[in-house]
Amino acid sequence: MPTGLVWFRRDLRSNDHAALHNALQECERVFCVFIFDTSILAHLPRADRRVEFILLALQELDAALRENGGALIVRHGDPIDEIPRLVAQFGVDAVYLNRDDEPSAIDRDEAVQQRASTNWRTFKDQVIFEGHEVLTQMGKPFSVFTPYKNAWLKALSQTQLAPHFADFSTHRLALPPQAERLPTLAELGFETTDLKNLKLPTGMRGAQILFRDFIERIDDYAETRNFPATKGPSYLSAHLRFGTISIRQLVTYAQAQPSRGAHIWLSELIWRDFYHAILWHHPGVVGHCFKPQYDNIRWDDAPHLLAAWQHGNTGYPLVDAAMRQLLQSGYMHNRLRMVVASFLTKDLGADWRLGEAWFAEKLLDFDLAANNGGWQWAASTGCDAQLWFRIFNPVTQSENFDAQGKFIRRYVPELAKVDNKFIHAPWKMNTQEQLRCGVLIGRDYPAPVIDHAIARQCTLARYKQALS
């Protein structure tokens, strides 16, 4: 085709990019665009790390395109208006984009396609297998992870997972007729955040830095991944969310490694595909329980307890440390996501949707499929979920996964001088011990907002009533 338009969304890289690869193969000239969607931005806080993360990634993407004769066109508006306008302005014969399986994105893309009135070329890029590619022998979607994983691995063994490298050798990237520059945060209506102070590498180069670092540790991943005070995870979740690194690159590497750590990490990447498949097959999980009978649960309405959880003031040190990590960094360790989700739903008796919404606002790596799947897993309302009568004990979790209290002391400095004997349950100290540590429970650090043993019995009764 004479002219193509590549619409970048959650795929902010120039390498191994399915839509860009195909546009360069099929078109004589290719324009590239990213749109800051005002219908999304309008609901974000004015200081949102994600907007700054995206802008920094776009700066690097624009530089890479310019090195190859093009430039990134950036618009601030509604894609339903902006894409058709660009199609008309540049005489675009086909729009190239990578598919997004979120329900609102699917609706948006259909609306844009109808308005754009041009060829529409979509590609798989954010997952390894999508839609109907991995099904049961009966041709049905999976709802349990382990058989899905087995089928996924079988499909992978029969697939040549080739990267989609962009061939710039023929210089098909096109420059827009007018000089383009990226907007500033202020021009987008946002404030500078503390993102740079967090020292999280951004953009394509940042993703590769983190990946190379993880490669040095991947063999130990099985042993280190559950301990928040240990450098165990890959820390690539935000890069996967915004597509500054290719899922194909990660899976290809993990698949080729013999270590148990690499195999466990590959399973985590498969969980990501699994939750995206659940969202695609069952879009009703947005706002509703995957298992309809759990919609009968009568959750408690206690705004003061929700606020205590949100701001890390529950009196349970590991829960509070995790929630404060989220507020301070936009990140939370995966083990702790399960702990705090269990605590909110099964200790505080709050609706899982309240926790899901809080994570959606605060997580730098927020991904609807994974976030929804994780919350419904913890609340026992989802597919292949934690059994409803299995309830994490926040003290036991603390003892098992932060035995020395290193993570707790980092994010709950009030407890810095509490010794290991009491760090997981500081309310058990007597007054003299509290004074010696410089922390009075109830004044310097909260007393527990609930009694776990009592809350557990209430939760068992709540679920039994809903399922009876």
C-alpha positions as CSV (number, residue, x, y, z in Angstrom):
1,M,0.0,0.0,0.0
2,P,1.3,3.5,-0.6
3,T,0.8,5.0,2.9
4,G,0.4,3.3,6.3
5,L,-0.1,4.7,9.8
6,V,1.2,2.8,12.8
7,W,-0.8,3.6,15.9
8,F,1.3,3.0,19.0
9,R,-0.5,2.3,22.3
10,R,0.8,-0.2,24.8
11,D,3.7,-1.1,22.6
12,L,6.2,1.7,23.0
13,R,9.2,0.3,21.3
14,S,10.7,0.2,17.8
15,N,12.1,-3.3,17.9
16,D,10.2,-6.6,17.7
17,H,6.9,-4.7,17.0
18,A,4.4,-6.6,15.0
19,A,2.4,-3.6,13.6
20,L,5.5,-1.6,12.7
21,H,7.2,-4.7,11.1
22,N,4.2,-5.4,8.9
23,A,3.6,-1.7,7.9
24,L,7.2,-1.4,6.8
25,Q,6.9,-4.6,4.7
26,E,3.6,-3.6,3.1
27,C,3.7,0.2,2.6
28,E,5.8,2.6,0.6
29,R,5.9,5.1,3.4
30,V,4.9,4.8,7.1
31,F,3.8,7.5,9.6
32,C,3.9,6.7,13.3
33,V,1.5,8.2,15.9
34,F,0.8,8.0,19.6
35,I,-2.3,9.6,21.1
36,F,-2.6,10.8,24.7
37,D,-6.2,9.7,25.1
38,T,-8.1,12.4,26.9
39,S,-10.9,10.1,27.8
40,I,-8.4,8.1,29.9
41,L,-6.2,11.0,31.2
42,A,-9.3,12.8,32.5
43,H,-9.7,10.3,35.2
44,L,-6.1,10.3,36.4
45,P,-4.6,12.3,39.3
46,R,-2.6,15.3,38.1
47,A,0.6,13.7,39.4
48,D,0.6,10.3,37.8
49,R,3.8,8.4,37.4
50,R,2.4,6.4,34.5
51,V,2.0,9.5,32.3
52,E,5.6,10.5,33.0
53,F,6.7,6.9,32.3
54,I,4.9,7.0,29.0
55,L,6.3,10.4,28.0
56,L,9.9,9.2,28.8
57,A,9.3,6.1,26.7
58,L,8.0,8.2,23.8
59,Q,11.0,10.4,23.9
60,E,13.2,7.4,23.3
61,L,10.8,5.9,20.7
62,D,10.8,9.2,18.8
63,A,14.6,9.4,18.8
64,A,14.8,5.8,17.4
65,L,12.3,6.7,14.6
66,R,14.2,9.9,13.8
67,E,17.4,7.9,13.4
68,N,15.7,5.9,10.7
69,G,14.2,8.9,8.8
70,G,10.8,9.3,10.5
71,A,9.4,10.9,13.6
72,L,6.7,10.2,16.1
73,I,3.5,12.2,15.7
74,V,1.9,12.8,19.1
75,R,-1.6,14.1,19.6
76,H,-3.6,15.0,22.7
77,G,-7.2,14.2,22.2
78,D,-9.8,11.4,21.6
79,P,-8.6,8.7,19.2
80,I,-12.0,8.5,17.7
81,D,-11.4,12.0,16.3
82,E,-7.6,12.0,16.0
83,I,-7.0,8.9,13.9
84,P,-9.6,9.7,11.2
85,R,-8.1,13.2,11.1
86,L,-4.6,11.8,10.5
87,V,-5.9,9.3,7.9
88,A,-7.5,12.2,5.9
89,Q,-4.5,14.5,6.4
90,F,-1.9,12.0,5.2
91,G,-4.0,10.1,2.7
92,V,-3.5,6.9,4.7
93,D,-4.4,3.6,3.0
94,A,-4.2,1.4,6.1
95,V,-3.9,1.8,9.8
96,Y,-1.6,-0.7,11.5
97,L,-2.0,-1.5,15.2
98,N,-1.4,-4.2,17.8
99,R,-4.5,-5.6,19.4
100,D,-5.6,-4.7,22.9
101,D,-7.9,-7.1,24.6
102,E,-9.4,-4.8,27.2
103,P,-13.2,-4.4,26.7
104,S,-13.0,-0.6,26.5
105,A,-10.1,-0.8,24.1
106,I,-12.0,-3.2,21.8
107,D,-15.0,-0.8,21.8
108,R,-12.7,2.2,21.1
109,D,-10.9,0.5,18.3
110,E,-14.2,-0.6,16.6
111,A,-15.4,3.0,16.8
112,V,-12.2,4.4,15.4
113,Q,-12.2,1.9,12.6
114,Q,-15.7,2.9,11.6
115,R,-14.9,6.6,11.6
116,A,-11.5,6.2,9.8
117,S,-12.9,4.5,6.7
118,T,-9.7,2.9,5.6
119,N,-8.0,-0.5,5.7
120,W,-7.5,-1.8,9.2
121,R,-4.6,-4.1,10.0
122,T,-4.4,-5.6,13.5
123,F,-1.7,-7.9,15.0
124,K,-1.0,-10.0,18.0
125,D,1.8,-8.4,20.1
126,Q,1.2,-8.1,23.8
127,V,0.7,-11.8,24.5
128,I,2.1,-15.1,23.1
129,F,-1.3,-16.7,22.5
130,E,-4.6,-14.9,22.3
131,G,-8.3,-15.4,21.6
132,H,-9.0,-19.0,20.5
133,E,-5.4,-20.1,20.1
134,V,-5.3,-22.1,23.4
135,L,-8.5,-24.0,24.2
136,T,-9.5,-27.2,25.8
137,Q,-9.9,-30.4,23.8
138,M,-13.7,-29.6,23.7
139,G,-12.9,-26.2,22.1
140,K,-13.8,-24.2,25.3
141,P,-11.8,-21.6,27.1
142,F,-9.7,-22.8,30.1
143,S,-10.7,-21.6,33.6
144,V,-8.0,-23.5,35.5
145,F,-4.4,-22.5,35.2
146,T,-2.4,-25.8,35.2
147,P,-4.2,-27.4,32.2
148,Y,-4.0,-24.0,30.5
149,K,-0.3,-23.9,31.1
150,N,0.2,-27.4,29.8
151,A,-1.8,-26.6,26.6
152,W,0.1,-23.3,26.3
153,L,3.5,-25.0,26.5
154,K,2.4,-27.6,23.9
155,A,1.3,-24.8,21.6
156,L,4.6,-23.1,22.1
157,S,6.5,-26.2,21.3
158,Q,4.7,-26.3,17.9
159,T,5.3,-22.6,17.2
160,Q,8.2,-20.8,15.8
161,L,8.3,-17.7,18.0
162,A,10.1,-15.3,15.6
163,P,10.6,-11.7,16.5
164,H,9.0,-9.0,14.4
165,F,12.0,-6.8,13.7
166,A,11.4,-3.6,11.8
167,D,13.4,-3.4,8.5
168,F,14.4,0.3,8.2
169,S,16.9,-0.4,5.4
170,T,14.6,0.9,2.7
171,H,13.9,4.1,4.6
172,R,10.1,3.8,4.4
173,L,9.4,5.8,7.5
174,A,7.8,9.1,6.6
175,L,8.3,12.5,8.1
176,P,5.2,14.6,8.8
177,P,5.0,17.7,6.7
178,Q,5.3,20.0,9.7
179,A,7.9,19.7,12.5
180,E,6.7,17.6,15.4
181,R,7.7,17.8,19.0
182,L,6.5,15.8,22.0
183,P,4.4,17.7,24.5
184,T,5.5,18.4,28.1
185,L,3.8,17.1,31.1
186,A,2.5,20.5,31.8
187,E,1.0,20.8,28.3
188,L,-0.8,17.5,29.0
189,G,-2.1,18.9,32.2
190,F,0.1,16.9,34.5
191,E,2.8,17.5,37.1
192,T,6.3,16.1,37.4
193,T,6.4,13.2,39.7
194,D,9.1,11.4,41.7
195,L,9.6,8.8,39.0
196,K,13.2,9.8,38.3
197,N,14.0,9.6,42.0
198,L,12.8,6.0,42.1
199,K,15.7,5.1,39.8
200,L,13.5,2.9,37.6
201,P,15.1,2.7,34.2
202,T,12.5,3.8,31.6
203,G,12.0,3.3,27.9
204,M,13.4,0.5,25.6
205,R,17.0,0.9,27.0
206,G,15.7,0.9,30.5
207,A,13.8,-2.4,29.9
208,Q,16.9,-4.0,28.4
209,I,19.0,-2.9,31.4
210,L,16.6,-4.5,33.8
211,F,16.4,-7.6,31.7
212,R,20.2,-8.1,31.5
213,D,20.3,-7.6,35.3
214,F,17.6,-10.2,35.8
215,I,19.4,-12.7,33.6
216,E,22.3,-12.7,36.1
217,R,19.7,-13.7,38.8
218,I,17.2,-15.8,37.0
219,D,18.6,-19.2,38.1
220,D,17.8,-18.2,41.7
221,Y,14.3,-16.9,41.0
222,A,12.5,-19.9,42.5
223,E,14.3,-19.4,45.8
224,T,14.2,-15.5,46.0
225,R,10.9,-14.5,44.3
226,N,8.8,-14.6,47.5
227,F,10.9,-12.5,49.8
228,P,10.3,-8.8,49.4
229,A,13.6,-7.7,51.1
230,T,15.5,-9.7,48.5
231,K,16.3,-8.7,44.9
232,G,14.3,-11.5,43.4
233,P,11.8,-10.3,40.7
234,S,12.7,-9.1,37.3
235,Y,11.1,-5.7,37.9
236,L,9.9,-5.7,34.3
237,S,6.2,-5.5,35.0
238,A,5.8,-1.8,34.1
239,H,7.8,-2.4,30.9
240,L,5.6,-5.3,29.9
241,R,2.5,-3.2,30.7
242,F,3.6,-0.4,28.3
243,G,5.4,-2.6,25.8
244,T,8.9,-1.1,26.1
245,I,10.0,-4.7,26.0
246,S,8.7,-7.6,23.9
247,I,7.0,-10.5,25.5
248,R,8.4,-12.7,22.7
249,Q,12.0,-11.8,23.8
250,L,11.3,-12.7,27.4
251,V,9.5,-16.0,26.6
252,T,12.2,-17.1,24.1
253,Y,14.9,-16.5,26.6
254,A,13.1,-18.2,29.5
255,Q,12.2,-21.2,27.4
256,A,15.8,-21.8,26.4
257,Q,17.1,-21.9,30.0
258,P,17.5,-25.2,31.9
259,S,17.2,-23.8,35.4
260,R,14.2,-24.2,37.7
261,G,14.3,-20.5,38.2
262,A,13.8,-19.8,34.5
263,H,10.9,-22.4,34.4
264,I,9.2,-20.8,37.3
265,W,9.5,-17.3,35.8
266,L,8.1,-18.7,32.5
267,S,5.1,-19.9,34.5
268,E,4.6,-16.3,35.7
269,L,4.6,-15.1,32.1
270,I,2.0,-17.8,31.3
271,W,-0.2,-16.5,34.1
272,R,-0.1,-13.2,32.3
273,D,-1.4,-14.8,29.1
274,F,-4.0,-16.7,31.1
275,Y,-5.5,-13.7,32.7
276,H,-5.6,-11.9,29.4
277,A,-7.4,-14.9,27.9
278,I,-9.9,-14.8,30.8
279,L,-10.5,-11.1,30.2
280,W,-11.0,-11.7,26.4
281,H,-13.4,-14.7,26.8
282,H,-15.2,-13.3,29.9
283,P,-15.3,-9.5,29.7
284,G,-17.9,-9.5,32.4
285,V,-15.2,-10.1,35.0
286,V,-14.8,-6.3,34.9
287,G,-17.0,-5.3,37.7
288,H,-18.4,-8.8,38.4
289,C,-17.2,-12.0,39.9
290,F,-16.0,-14.7,37.5
291,K,-18.1,-17.1,39.5
292,P,-21.6,-15.6,39.6
293,Q,-22.6,-17.2,42.9
294,Y,-20.0,-15.0,44.6
295,D,-21.9,-11.9,43.6
296,N,-24.1,-12.8,46.5
297,I,-21.4,-12.0,49.1
298,R,-22.4,-9.2,51.4
299,W,-19.3,-7.2,52.0
300,D,-18.8,-4.9,55.0
301,D,-19.0,-1.2,54.5
302,A,-16.3,0.4,56.7
303,P,-14.7,3.4,55.0
304,H,-12.3,3.9,58.0
305,L,-10.9,0.4,57.7
306,L,-10.5,0.9,53.9
307,A,-8.6,4.1,54.5
308,A,-6.4,2.4,57.1
309,W,-5.5,-0.3,54.6
310,Q,-5.0,2.2,51.7
311,H,-2.5,4.2,53.7
312,G,-0.7,1.5,55.6
313,N,-2.1,2.0,59.0
314,T,-3.7,-1.3,59.8
315,G,-1.4,-2.2,62.7
316,Y,-0.2,-5.3,60.8
317,P,3.4,-4.5,59.9
318,L,3.8,-6.5,56.7
319,V,0.5,-5.3,55.3
320,D,1.4,-1.7,56.2
321,A,4.9,-1.9,54.7
322,A,3.4,-3.3,51.4
323,M,0.8,-0.5,51.2
324,R,3.4,2.1,51.9
325,Q,5.7,0.7,49.3
326,L,2.9,1.1,46.8
327,L,2.3,4.7,47.8
328,Q,6.0,5.6,47.7
329,S,7.0,3.8,44.6
330,G,4.0,2.7,42.5
331,Y,5.2,-0.9,42.9
332,M,4.4,-3.8,45.1
333,H,6.1,-7.1,45.4
334,N,3.9,-9.9,44.0
335,R,3.8,-12.0,47.2
336,L,2.6,-8.9,49.1
337,R,-0.1,-8.2,46.5
338,M,-1.6,-11.5,47.6
339,V,-1.1,-10.7,51.3
340,V,-2.8,-7.3,51.2
341,A,-5.6,-8.5,48.9
342,S,-6.4,-11.3,51.3
343,F,-6.2,-8.9,54.2
344,L,-8.6,-6.4,52.6
345,T,-11.2,-9.0,51.5
346,K,-10.9,-11.7,54.3
347,D,-9.8,-9.7,57.3
348,L,-11.5,-6.4,56.7
349,G,-14.4,-7.9,54.8
350,A,-14.2,-5.3,52.1
351,D,-15.3,-5.8,48.5
352,W,-12.5,-6.9,46.3
353,R,-13.5,-4.2,43.7
354,L,-12.4,-1.5,46.2
355,G,-8.9,-2.9,46.3
356,E,-8.8,-3.4,42.6
357,A,-9.7,0.2,42.1
358,W,-7.0,1.4,44.5
359,F,-4.4,-0.7,42.7
360,A,-5.6,0.6,39.4
361,E,-5.0,4.2,40.6
362,K,-1.6,3.6,42.3
363,L,0.2,0.8,40.4
364,L,2.8,2.0,37.8
365,D,2.4,-1.5,36.2
366,F,-1.4,-1.5,36.3
367,D,-2.8,-4.0,33.8
368,L,-6.5,-4.6,33.9
369,A,-6.3,-8.4,33.1
370,A,-3.6,-9.2,35.7
371,N,-5.1,-6.8,38.3
372,N,-8.6,-8.2,38.0
373,G,-7.3,-11.8,37.9
374,G,-5.2,-11.3,41.0
375,W,-7.9,-9.6,43.0
376,Q,-10.5,-12.2,42.2
377,W,-7.9,-15.0,43.0
378,A,-7.4,-13.5,46.4
379,A,-11.1,-13.0,47.1
380,S,-11.8,-16.5,45.9
381,T,-14.3,-15.2,43.3
382,G,-12.3,-15.8,40.2
383,C,-11.1,-18.6,38.0
384,D,-8.7,-21.1,39.6
385,A,-8.9,-19.0,42.7
386,Q,-7.6,-19.4,46.3
387,L,-10.2,-21.6,48.0
388,W,-12.6,-19.3,50.0
389,F,-11.8,-21.0,53.3
390,R,-8.0,-20.5,52.9
391,I,-7.2,-17.2,54.5
392,F,-3.7,-15.8,54.8
393,N,-2.6,-15.1,58.3
394,P,-0.8,-11.7,58.0
395,V,1.5,-12.5,61.0
396,T,2.4,-15.9,59.6
397,Q,3.0,-14.5,56.2
398,S,5.3,-11.9,57.8
399,E,7.2,-14.5,59.7
400,N,7.6,-16.7,56.7
401,F,8.6,-14.1,54.1
402,D,10.2,-11.2,56.0
403,A,11.6,-13.2,59.0
404,Q,14.2,-10.5,59.9
405,G,11.8,-7.7,59.4
406,K,14.1,-6.0,56.9
407,F,11.3,-5.0,54.5
408,I,9.1,-3.9,57.3
409,R,11.7,-1.6,58.8
410,R,12.4,0.0,55.5
411,Y,8.8,1.1,54.9
412,V,7.5,1.3,58.5
413,P,10.4,3.3,60.2
414,E,8.3,3.6,63.4
415,L,9.2,0.0,64.1
416,A,12.9,0.3,63.2
417,K,14.1,-0.5,66.7
418,V,11.7,-3.3,67.4
419,D,13.5,-6.6,67.6
420,N,12.7,-9.7,65.5
421,K,10.8,-11.3,68.3
422,F,8.0,-8.6,68.0
423,I,8.5,-7.1,64.6
424,H,5.6,-9.2,63.1
425,A,3.2,-8.5,66.0
426,P,4.4,-5.4,67.9
427,W,1.2,-5.1,69.9
428,K,2.5,-8.1,71.9
429,M,5.2,-6.0,73.5
430,N,4.5,-4.7,77.0
431,T,4.7,-1.0,77.8
432,Q,8.3,-1.2,79.0
433,E,9.4,-3.0,75.8
434,Q,7.5,-0.5,73.7
435,L,9.3,2.4,75.5
436,R,12.6,0.8,75.0
437,C,12.0,0.6,71.2
438,G,10.7,4.1,71.1
439,V,7.2,3.2,69.7
440,L,4.0,3.2,71.7
441,I,1.4,1.1,70.1
442,G,-1.7,3.2,69.6
443,R,0.2,6.4,69.5
444,D,3.3,6.0,67.4
445,Y,2.1,3.0,65.4
446,P,-1.5,1.8,65.2
447,A,-2.9,-1.0,67.2
448,P,-4.4,-3.8,65.0
449,V,-7.6,-2.5,63.4
450,I,-9.1,-6.0,63.7
451,D,-8.4,-9.3,65.4
452,H,-7.4,-11.8,62.7
453,A,-8.9,-14.8,64.5
454,I,-12.3,-13.1,64.8
455,A,-12.2,-11.7,61.3
456,R,-11.4,-15.2,60.0
457,Q,-14.6,-16.6,61.6
458,C,-16.6,-13.7,60.2
459,T,-15.3,-14.4,56.7
460,L,-16.1,-18.1,56.8
461,A,-19.6,-17.3,57.8
462,R,-19.9,-14.6,55.1
463,Y,-18.9,-17.0,52.3
464,K,-21.0,-19.9,53.7
465,Q,-24.1,-17.6,53.7
466,A,-23.4,-16.4,50.2
467,L,-22.9,-19.9,48.8
468,S,-25.8,-21.6,50.7
